């Protein structure tokens, strides 16, 4: 596979002496794009958990145990669906899954806080589950997207910088900003909801930009092991393709074959 070849080439060339310096000098734009691509998965998560709990109990005087039980159910749902969403990303492409999740956050941002005013346990829990479902699409596949943004020999450093800077900025400041915006609006929910929508919209743009030039995702065909396909600069599929093992019912098990061009 192409990634294995690149890892072997990177080992042969040797690791960067100061990968942090090299990333900040040559790929700082990609680090920033990665930070904003991760913003909803980190800062947005705290808005729909920590801020929601604070807003629901402090401003709307809802039962704290009711909200905590709803958040617990949402966390259990996340545990169940994250592996499936990661599998889906392998089938259809991680960019599609993550962008779909960000679109879902935009759609549900206002209803998530609107239903708090109804006091209905069913509606509140339903929206918590729906929001956590779409947010779960952001966690597993995003790692494979960030991989495409950095050169192989500084990849770990670049991804780590994106994650840690995002957690520091959005994870720490997003819930505080939501509290401040709600207080400035007289306790209304719409400013934090709009902030969440804006962060997610920026995340869609940044996620779309984290795509390696010349790379075209192709899901594995039935009976064949997954493989990576790279396109030539002229847009045509590369003629050099690795052999794959044919395990279909009509093929010969264990036989190495090459797809016809």
C-alpha positions in Angstrom: 0.0 0.0 0.0 1.1 3.6 -0.6 1.2 4.5 3.1 3.5 1.5 3.8 5.9 2.6 1.0 6.0 6.2 2.4 6.7 4.9 5.9 9.6 2.8 4.6 11.0 5.8 2.6 10.8 8.0 5.7 12.7 5.4 7.8 15.4 5.2 5.1 15.8 9.0 5.0 15.9 9.3 8.8 13.7 11.3 11.2 13.8 15.0 11.3 16.2 16.4 13.9 13.7 19.0 15.2 10.3 18.0 13.8 8.5 20.8 15.8 10.7 23.5 14.2 10.2 22.0 10.7 6.4 21.7 11.1 6.2 25.3 12.4 8.4 26.6 9.6 6.9 24.6 6.6 3.5 23.4 7.7 2.1 26.0 10.1 -0.8 26.7 7.8 -1.8 23.0 7.9 -1.5 23.0 11.7 -4.0 25.9 11.9 -6.3 24.2 9.4 -6.2 21.1 11.6 -7.0 23.1 14.7 -10.1 24.5 13.1 -11.1 21.1 11.6 -11.0 19.7 15.2 -12.8 22.6 16.8 -16.2 21.1 16.9 -15.0 17.8 18.2 -13.3 19.5 21.1 -14.8 22.9 21.9 -18.2 21.9 20.5 -18.3 18.9 22.7 -17.9 21.0 25.8 -20.6 23.4 24.6 -23.2 20.6 24.4 -22.1 19.0 27.6 -20.6 21.3 30.2 -22.3 24.5 29.0 -25.6 22.7 28.4 -25.6 21.4 32.0 -24.7 24.8 33.4 -27.3 26.6 31.3 -30.1 24.0 32.0 -29.7 24.1 35.7 -28.7 27.7 36.3 -30.9 29.6 33.8 -33.8 27.2 33.2 -33.7 25.5 36.7 -34.0 22.0 35.2 -33.2 18.9 37.2 -29.5 18.3 37.3 -29.9 14.5 37.7 -32.2 14.5 34.6 -29.6 16.3 32.5 -26.8 14.1 33.8 -28.8 11.0 33.0 -29.4 12.2 29.5 -25.7 13.0 29.0 -24.9 9.5 30.3 -27.2 7.9 27.7 -25.6 10.1 25.0 -22.1 8.9 26.1 -23.2 5.3 25.9 -24.6 5.9 22.4 -21.3 7.4 21.4 -19.5 4.3 22.7 -21.7 2.1 20.5 -21.7 4.1 17.2 -18.1 5.4 17.0 -16.7 2.1 15.8 -19.5 1.8 13.2 -18.9 5.3 12.0 -15.2 4.6 11.7 -16.0 1.5 9.6 -18.3 3.6 7.5 -15.5 6.1 6.9 -13.3 3.3 5.6 -16.0 2.4 3.1 -17.2 5.8 1.8 -14.2 8.1 2.7 -13.5 9.9 6.0 -14.1 13.3 4.6 -17.7 12.5 3.7 -18.4 11.1 7.2 -16.8 14.0 9.1 -18.4 16.7 6.9 -21.8 15.0 7.3 -21.3 15.0 11.1 -20.5 18.7 11.0 -23.6 19.5 8.9 -25.6 17.5 11.5 -24.2 19.7 14.3 -25.2 22.8 12.4 -28.7 21.5 11.9 -29.2 20.4 15.5 -27.4 23.3 17.3 -30.6 25.4 17.8 -33.0 22.6 18.5 -30.5 21.2 21.1 -31.0 24.2 23.3 -34.5 25.1 22.2 -36.0 21.9 23.7 -34.5 22.7 27.1 -37.2 25.4 27.4 -40.0 22.8 27.1 -38.9 20.9 30.1 -39.8 17.6 28.3 -37.5 14.9 29.4 -38.2 12.9 26.3 -37.4 15.8 23.9 -34.3 16.8 25.9 -32.9 13.3 25.9 -33.8 12.8 22.3 -31.9 15.9 21.2 -28.9 14.9 23.4 -28.8 11.5 21.7 -29.2 13.0 18.2 -26.4 15.6 18.8 -24.0 13.0 20.2 -24.7 10.7 17.2 -23.6 13.3 14.7 -20.7 14.4 16.9 -19.5 10.8 17.1 -18.8 11.0 13.3 -16.1 13.5 14.1 -13.9 11.4 16.3 -12.7 8.2 14.6 -12.3 9.4 11.0 -10.6 12.7 11.7 -7.3 11.1 12.5 -7.0 9.6 9.0 -7.9 13.1 7.6 -5.1 14.8 9.5 -2.6 12.2 8.3 -3.0 13.6 4.7 -1.9 17.1 5.8 1.7 16.4 6.8 4.8 14.9 5.4 5.5 11.4 6.6 8.7 12.2 8.6 6.9 15.0 10.7 3.4 13.5 10.7 3.1 12.6 14.3 4.4 16.0 15.4 2.0 17.9 13.1 -1.0 15.9 14.2 -0.1 16.3 17.8 0.3 20.1 17.5 -3.1 20.4 15.9 -4.8 18.3 18.6 -3.1 20.0 21.5 -3.5 23.6 20.3 -7.2 22.9 19.5 -7.8 21.4 23.0 -6.0 24.4 24.6 -7.9 27.1 22.6 -11.3 25.6 21.9 -11.6 23.0 24.6 -10.8 25.6 27.3 -12.4 28.8 25.8 -15.5 27.5 24.0 -17.6 26.8 27.1 -16.5 30.0 28.7 -17.4 31.9 25.5 -20.8 30.2 25.5 -21.5 31.3 29.1 -20.4 34.9 28.3 -22.5 35.1 25.1 -25.6 33.7 26.9 -25.2 36.2 29.7 -24.7 39.1 27.3 -27.9 38.1 25.6 -30.0 38.1 28.8 -29.9 34.3 29.2 -31.0 33.4 25.7 -29.6 30.2 24.1 -29.2 31.4 20.5 -25.8 33.1 20.8 -24.0 29.9 21.9 -25.9 28.0 19.3 -24.8 30.4 16.6 -21.2 30.1 17.8 -21.4 26.3 17.6 -22.8 26.6 14.1 -20.1 29.0 13.0 -17.3 26.7 14.4 -18.8 23.8 12.6 -19.1 25.7 9.3 -15.4 26.7 9.5 -14.7 23.0 10.3 -16.3 21.9 7.1 -14.1 24.2 5.0 -10.9 23.1 6.9 -11.8 19.4 6.7 -12.3 19.7 2.9 -8.9 21.3 2.6 -7.1 18.5 4.4 -6.9 16.4 1.3 -3.7 15.2 -0.2 -3.3 16.5 -3.8 -3.8 13.8 -6.4 -5.4 11.4 -3.9 -8.8 9.8 -4.8 -10.5 7.6 -2.3 -11.7 4.3 -3.6 -13.6 1.9 -1.3 -12.5 -1.7 -1.4 -14.4 -4.0 -3.8 -16.2 -7.0 -2.4 -13.7 -9.9 -1.9 -10.6 -7.7 -2.1 -8.5 -6.3 0.6 -8.7 -2.5 1.1 -6.1 -0.6 -0.9 -5.0 2.9 -1.5 -5.4 4.4 -5.0 -3.4 7.5 -6.1 -4.2 9.5 -9.1 -1.7 10.9 -11.5 -1.5 14.7 -11.9 -3.4 14.4 -15.2 -6.3 13.0 -13.3 -5.9 9.4 -14.7 -5.6 6.5 -12.3 -2.0 5.4 -11.8 -0.9 2.4 -13.9 1.3 1.0 -11.2 -1.0 -0.8 -8.7 -0.1 -3.3 -6.1 -1.1 -6.9 -6.4 -4.1 -7.9 -4.3 -5.3 -11.2 -3.0 -8.5 -12.4 -4.8 -10.8 -14.0 -2.2 -14.0 -14.0 -4.2 -16.0 -17.1 -4.7 -15.0 -17.2 -8.4 -11.4 -16.4 -7.9 -8.6 -18.7 -6.8 -7.9 -18.2 -3.1 -4.4 -17.0 -2.4 -3.7 -16.1 -6.0 -2.0 -12.7 -6.4 -3.7 -11.0 -9.3 -3.6 -7.5 -10.8 -6.7 -5.6 -11.8 -7.1 -5.2 -15.6 -6.7 -1.6 -16.9 
